[in-house]
Amino acid sequence: MGMQNAKKIVLANSVGIDRNGYAIIHSPSRWTNSSSNRNVFTYYPWELAYATALLKRETHHTVKLIDGCLKKYDHAQYLDVLCAEKPDYLVMECSTRTWEDDKTLALAVKQRCDTKLIIAGQHAIAYPEEVSTVADHILIGEYEMTLLDIFRDKPLKDIRGLYPNPPRELLDVNFLPLPEDEDVSRFDYAIPGEPSSEYIEIQAYASRGCPFHCSFCVAGTMYYQGKPSWRPRRVSSIIKELVYLKSKYPRMQGIFFDEEYHNVNKAFIMDLCHALKEHDLNDLKIDAMCAYATLDREMMQAMKESGYYMLRIGIETAATACAAGVNLGAKHNIAKLKQVLREAKEIGLKMYGTFTFGAPGSTYESDQETLGLMDQLINRELLWRYQTSICTPQPGTPYYRWAKEQGYLRSENAREFDGGNFVVVEYPNYKKEQIAYNYFESQRFYDIALCNRFKHTINDNIEKITAHCTKDTKVLLVRSSRPLQMKEAIKALTNAEERDFRLDILVQDDVAEEYRAMDEVTQAFSYGKGYMDVETFDKGLLRSLSDEAYDHIIIVYGNSQGQGYENVHTVVQQIQCPKVWAMTSEGRVIECSETGRTGKVGTGRDLSLQSKYRSTT
């Protein structure tokens, strides 16, 4: 394959909107989620981005990155965009969840533009023979250096990591350039950004890999071939990257180190913390994926002093049998977990925990034990935020092979390999309906955790609004967050005797009667179901709300900055009120009249599944 002549190479993330109308939240090295909300956030496609930057630096070819997930392209839109580039090569990184849509797109580009197809990612690693019927080349594992070998004209038979050749050794992360930030701005992924990031945070990667081999983990078992894989970058290179990003993007408030395991090595973290302070970068708000197994008080104190505000740790389960079933190893130690969480609270670090349901070794009772642990940690305010998932055996992982061999796999529908929405396994003593029930039971803790954050400061800040109120004042509260937070907002607004103003509320149809029954609420207007959308919002209702001549409108944010509330602000702007306020999840009160807000929204859940399984015990 001679490539002495320059080629046009396009690297492309997944389709943004699938054939069923769902927005794709693509993370093939972990698991890919989807949402019925098309404004949902997008992860920065980090390995495609590193590969793009490497090819630009090391070859003479014309190289471009395009992200259909970021742009929310459906098939037709994405096809037109890709074909406009007339690529000689199209490189895509695909998960099982996205494969059918990505395959259809890639074949259409191939047919229209005579393009050669190169496929990487979880699905290609799991099913190389199947993918070889579509692709000209299949990349196995980490693929940046494999791509570079292809486009440097190395003989194909000699390129490790190119199917069916043997896998290649893990790359030297310090050979890589900074990831792509030209064709696709890294800042664009920060608004909207990952939903639990509390600031405008750009995703970055201080290391790669993980010393553990959890059986459900795509990265450890497939990309890194089950080898010891943790590799830190040079601290000087990380600092150079942060200085560059901070200079290029003045609106950036922080960094999300979204790697597999940020704090494997204490000396590395201590050196990085020292360098952050030395280069005056400790004003950045830093959020990082960590493991509690290697956290201690000294490390957390250093992290707090150098700008870290939140650490995300994998808790996964309370049950020893389940921890053994997914091979958590030293990552599972509940006594150590509680010690770390207590110390973090004393230091002032926010802690975010991940939990999974229906994992190998779990039972209905063991997942109930995990729910009990969540209840304890959240009610004691040891966890600031949390994330739950349905443990999903992604094809190619040891968990998938085991589930298939044991006959526990209940679906091969690619769309259902989505741990935010579907259950695809069932065990002899643990039915899929029970797994779903426990997963959805975990959602009730969102209210408690959110309310814990909110009630800390709301009463200290509510005077910003109520100081302007008299008995003739008319206030409209928008129900735009979870129930407990809304009730705390109403309590804060009305809990003093001298606050004798009119309080109305704008709510969804299914809860309107509940709010109409509240003594504190004068009138409850209902607008329909789900998310607000100015295009579909009832125009007669908008006129009625404008005619009420409200003095204040208050929007309640389910996060700290209002990321993802642009749609709510767009509707509120049509009501023509002189003062618009927001209450954040941490109880701050912000004046935001005349402004829209852009940002993050939470991932949607399959509500039909929730309805189906909710009453199952």
N, C-alpha and C positions, 0 to 999 in steps of 0.2 A: 504494500500500500504506500505508494510514494506521495509525500506531502511537501515536496520542495516548494510548490506554489502555495501561496497564502490561502488559507481557507477561512470561511465564515463559520464560527462556532457559536451556537446559542445554548446557554445553560438555562433551564427553565424549571421553576418550581411547579407544583401540581396545579391542576385546574382549580379555580377558586370557588366556583359554584357547580356542584355535581348535577347529574341528570335528574335528580329528584328535588333540586332546588335548595339543597343544603350548602351552607358555607363551610369550607374545609379549613380546619385548624391543623396544619400539616406539620408533623414532627416524626418523620419516618425512623429516626434513630431511637425514638421512644415509642409512642403510640399516637395515632392520628385520630383526632376528634372531629365532630361536625356540629353545626348549630343551625336551627331554623332562622336565627337572627343574622341577617346578611351584613350587619355592621360589626360583627365580632372581630376580635383582634387576630393578628397573624404572627406566628413566630418567625424571626429572622432565619432564613435558610442557611445556616452557618457553614455547612460543608460545601454546598454549591458555591457559596460566597468565597470561601478560601480557594476552591478550585478555580474559580473565575480569576481571582487576583493572581494566582500562581501562573496560570496560562498566559495572562497578559504580561507578566514579568519575564517569563522564561521562553516564550515562543514569539514568532513573527506573525502569527495568525490574528485575524480580527475576532475578538471575543466579546460576548455581551451576555449579561444576566438579565432575565425577565422573570417577574414573579406574578403569576396569575392569582395566587392566593392573596397577595397584598392588594392587587387591583380588583379582586372579586370578579375575575373574568369567567363567564360560562364558556362552553365549548366553542360556540360560534365566534364570540369575541376574541377568545384566545387564539383560535385558528387564524383569524385575520391578522392579529398582531404578530404571530410567529412567522407567518408566510410573507408578511411585508419585509422581513429581514432576509428572506431567501437564504436560509442557512444551508451550508454543506453538511453540517453535523448538528444534531439536536441531542443534548444531554439532559436526561430527566432522572430525578431521584424519587422512587415510587414506593408507597406502602401498599399493603393488601387492601386497605380501606379505599385507596384512590386508584387502584390498578385499572379497573375497567374503564374509568373515565380518562385516565392518562393514556392508556393503550389506544383508545379510540382517537384521541387527539393526536398522538404521535404518528399513528398510521395515516391520518388525514394529511398531516404535514409532509410525510414521506411521499404520499401519492401526488400531492399538488406540487411539491418543490424538488422531488427526487433527492430527498435528504436522507443521510445515513443516521440511524438511531443508536444511541448509546444509553443504556438503562443501568442505573445504580439503585441502591437502597434495599430496604428490608424485603420487599417482595422478590426482587431479583436474586437476592442471596438465598431465599427460601425455595424458589422455583426457577432455577436457571434454565432448565430444559424448556419449560413452558414459555419463558420470556424470550428464549432464543428463536422461537418461531416468529417473533415480532422484531427483535432488536438485531442490529448488525454486531454489536459488542455488548457484553454484560460485565459489569464491574462487581467484584466480590470484596466486601469489607470496606475499610477506609480506601477512598478512591482517588484522592488528589494526585498522588504520585503515579498511579496507574494511568490516569488521563494524560499526565505529562509525558509518560513514556510513549503512549499512542501518538501524540501530536509532535513528538520529537523523532518519529519514524523508526522507533526501535522495532525489530522484528516481532511480530505478534506472538510467535511461539515462545519468545523469551520474556514476555511481560508477565510477571507474577501478579496475581490479583485480577487477571483477565480470564474469564471463564473460557475453556475448562482447565486452564493452567493452575498450578498450586497457588495458595494464598501468599501474599507478600508479607514481609516483616512490617511491624508498625513503624510509621514514619517519625521523623525527627520534627517535633512541632516547632522547633526554633528555626527550621529552614523555611517555614511558610511566611509569606508576606502578611501584612494586616489584611483582613478580609475586605471584600468588595464594598466600596462606598462611592461609586461613580454612577454606574447605570441605575442602581437602586440605592437610595439614601438609607443609611442605617437609622437615621432619625425617624423616617416614615413608619418604622415598626414600633416606635415609642408612643405614638398617638394614632389610633389607640394601641396601647401596649398590653402586656400580660396583665390580666385583671387584678391580681393581688399586689402588683407593684404599686406603691403608694405615691410615687413621683414620676416625672417624665424621665424614664430610664432607658438607656441604650443597652442592648444585650452585648456582652463581651465574654471572653473565654480565657481565663488565666491558666488553665490546664486542660488536658484531655485524658479521658479514660477513667478507670475505676479498678481498685484491687479486688473488689467483690465480684461474684458471678451469680447474682440472683437469677433464678430459672426463668423468670418472666421478662428479663431485661433484654431488649433488642440490642442496645449499644454493647453491653459486655459480652453477650454470647454470640452475636452475629458480626457486628462491625469490627470488634476486636478479637473475634475467634476464640473467646474464652481464655485469652492469655492475660497475665499480669500487664496492665495497660496504662497505668497512671503516669503521665508525663507533664511536668510543669514547664511553663514558658519561663524565659529569663525575666526576672523582675524588672530589669531596665526596659525590656521590650513592652511589658504591660504598662509601665508608667508612660512610655513614649506614646502608646496608643491612647491612653486616657487624656494626656495633654492635647493630642491632636483632636480628639472628639470634643473636648471641652472648648477648644478654640474655634472649631468649625461650627459647633452647634450651641450658641449662647443660651438657648432655651432649655438645653439639657440640664436636668437637676440631679441625675444619678446614673448608676450603673447596675445592671442585673447580671451577675456572673452566673450564667445559665449552663454550667457544665455538669458533668456527671457527679463529681465529688470534689468540691473546691478545697476542703481542708484536710486532705489526706496526710500532709506532712506539716507538723507544727513549725519547724524552722522556716519553711517556705512562707507560711502565713505571717509569722513574726517579721520576716524580712520585708514582705509586701506591705504590712502595716507601717513599718518604719519608713519605707519609701514614700508611701502615700502622705504621711505627715511632712516628711522632708521636702516634698515637692508641692506643698500646700494644696493637696488634692483631698484632704480630709473634710472639705466642705461638701464633697459629693455625698449623696445618699446612696449607700451601697447595700445591695440585696444579693444573697448568694445561696446556691444549692450546696448544702453541707451534709455531713453525717454526724450524729451525736456521739458516735463511738470514739471519735478523736477530739472532741471538744473538751476543754477544761477552762477553769476560771481565768487563768492567765491569758490564754488565747482569746477568749471572749472579751476580756477587758481591753486587750490591745485592739481588737476589731472595733469595739465600740468607740474607742478614742480616735480611730483613724477613719471614721465615716460610716461604718456598717450600722445599719439600723434594723435589719431583719435577716434572720437565718432560716433557711428552709431545710427541714430534716425529714428523712424517711422513717416514719414510725411503723406504718403498714398494719401491724396486728398486735394485739395484746397476748395472743396465745402462742405458747412455745411450739406446739405441734405444727401450727400454721407457719411459723417462722422457719422451722426445719423443712417444711414442705416446699418453700420457695428459696431455700438455701441462703437465708439472711446472715447466718454466721454471727460474727461479732457485732453486726448492726442491730441485733436484737438483745436488749438488756434493759428491762423495764426499770430496775432500780437505778441504773446509770442514767436513763432517760429522765426520770423525775429529779435526780440531783442536778443534771444539766439545766433543766427547765427552771428550777428554783434559783440557780445561780444566775441564769440569764435575766430573770425578772429583777433580781437584786441589782444587776449591772445596768439594766435599762435597755436590753436588747429584746426586740419583738421576735417571737418564735412562731414558725409556721410549720405545721405537721401534715404529712401525707399518710392516708390510710387506704387500704384496699380490701375489698370484700369478695368472697368466693374463691380465694386462692387455694392451691393444692394443700391438703392437710387441714383445711378449715371445715367446720360444721356450722349448723345454725347456731349452736350454743357458743362456739368459739367466736363467731362474729358478733354475737350479743355481748360477749366479754369485751370485744374491741369497742363496741358502742358504749359500754360502761366506762372504759378507760377514757374515751373521748369526753364523756359527760364529766368525769372527774377533773380532767385537765382543763377543760374550757370553763367550767364553773369556778374553779380555783384561779382562773385567769392566768394559767401557766402557758396556754396557747393563745396567741393573738389572732391567728388565722389558721385555716386548715383546708385540705383538699381531699376529696374522696374519689375513688374510682372502682369500677368493677374489674377484678383481675381477669385480664383477657389474654388468652394464649396466642400471641402473635405468631403466625406461621414462621417456622425456622428456629424458634426458641426451644430449649429443652422442655419447657412447660407444654408447648403445643404438641411436641412429639409424644410426651407422656400421656396427655389427655386423649390423643388420637389412638394410641396403642391400647389404652384402658377402656376405650369406648365411651368416654365422658364428653366428647365433643358433640354438641347438639345442632350446630349450624356450620355450613361452609360458605354462607352468603358473605361476600367480601364487605358489604356495607355494614354488617353487624360486628366486624372486628374493631369496635369503637367502644373503649372502656368508659365512656361517659353516658352511653345510651342503651347498650344491649348486653344481655347475658348469653354467652354461647357455650357454656359448659354446665354440666349437671352431674352430681355425684350420687352414689347409691343412697346415701342418707342425708343428702342436702340438695333439694330440688331447685331448679333455676328460679322458680317463683319465690322461694325463700331467700335466695341470694339477692334478688332484686328488692325484696321487701327490706332486708337489712340495709342495703345500699341506700334506698330512699329514706329509711328511718334516720340515717346519718345526716340527712339534709336539715333535719329540725335543729341541729346544733348551729347552723348558720345564723339563725335568729339570736341565739344566746351569745355567740361570739361577737356578732355585730353590735348587739345591745351593750355588751361589756365595753366595747371600744367607745361607743357613742355616749354612754351615760357618764363617763369619766369627766367630760368637760362641757357638756351642753348647757348645764345650768349656769356655768360661769360666763357663757358667751351670749345667752339668749337676750340679754339687755340691749344688745345691738339693734334688735328688732323692736322689743317691747317698749323701749324708751320712747319710741315715736308713736305709741298707740294710746288712744283715748277710747271712751265708750262709743264714739262714733266711727272708730276705725274698722275697716273691713279687710279681713285677711283670707287669702285662699292658700291652702296647703295642698301640695300635689303628692299623691301617694306614689312614690317612685322608688321605694325601697322596701325592705322586708317588714313583716307585721310588728315585731317587737320594737324595732327602731321607730316606726311610725307612731306607736303608742307612747314611746318615750318623748318623741317630738311634741305630741299633743299635750302631754303632761307638763313638759317644760314651758310651753306657751301659756298654759292656763292654770298653773299651780299656785299662783298668788292671788289673793282676794282682790287686789286693786286692778288686776288685768281683766277688765270687763269689756272686751271688744268682741266683735262678731268673727267667728272662725268657721269658714266653709272648707270643704275638702273635695278634691277631684280624684275619683277612684275608678277602678275597674268594676264592671257590672256585677261580678260574682261576690263582691264584698260590700257593695253599696249599702245594703240594708244594715249590715253590722255597724257601719260608721254612722248611719242615720239614727241608730239607737243610742249613740253616745251623747251624754248630757253636754259635753264640751263642744259638740259640733252643731252648728245652726242648720247647715244644709249640706247634703252630699250629692254632688253631680257625678253621674257615671258616664264614661265615654266609650265603653266597649270592652274588648279583651286584649290582653297581651301588651306589647310595646306600643307606645304612642307613635303615630306617623302623621305628619302634617298633611300628607297627600290624601289620607283616608279619614282623617279626623272630621267629625260631623261639623259642617260649617254653621249650622243653626246653633249648635252648642257653643261654638266659638263666639258667635254674636251675643248669645245670652250671657256668657261669662264677661265679655267686654262691657255689656250694658250694666253689669253689677258695679262697675267702677271701683275695683279693689284698690286699696291703698298699698297693699303689700301682697306679693306672691312668694311662697316659699317652696323650693324644690328640695327634697331630701335625697342626698347622695348615699348610695350603698358603698362608696369607697372614699378615699381621703381627698381626692382632687377633682372629682366630677368627670373623670374619664368615662366616656361612653354615654354621656347625657345630652349630647348635641340634639338628638331627636326631641327630647323633652323641652329643651330650651327653644327649639324652633317652634314648637306648638305654643309655648308660653308667650313668646314674642308677639303672637297674633292676638293676644288678649289685651295688649296695650295698657300695662300697669306701670306706674312711675317707679316703683321699687321692686326689684326682683332679688331675692336672697337664696342662698343655699346653706343647708346644714350638712356637713360632711359626716362620714362614718365615725370620725374621731371627735365629733361634737363642736367643730369650729363653725362659725357663722361667717359667710362670705357675701359681700354685696356684689351682685353680678348683673345689674340692670344693663340692658342694651347689649348684652354679650351672649354669644352662643358658646357652648362648651364642646370640645371634641375629646374623644378618648375611648376608653375601654368599656366593654360590657362583658358580663359573665357569659360563659358558654351555655347554650341552651341544652335542655334535656328532652328526651323523647317523652312527651307528656302522655301519649297514648300508652306507652309501656308503664309509666308511673300509675296511670289509672287502672291498668290491667292488673298490676301486681300489688297495689297499695293495701288492699284488704286481706291479702294472703298471709297466713301465719304458719 
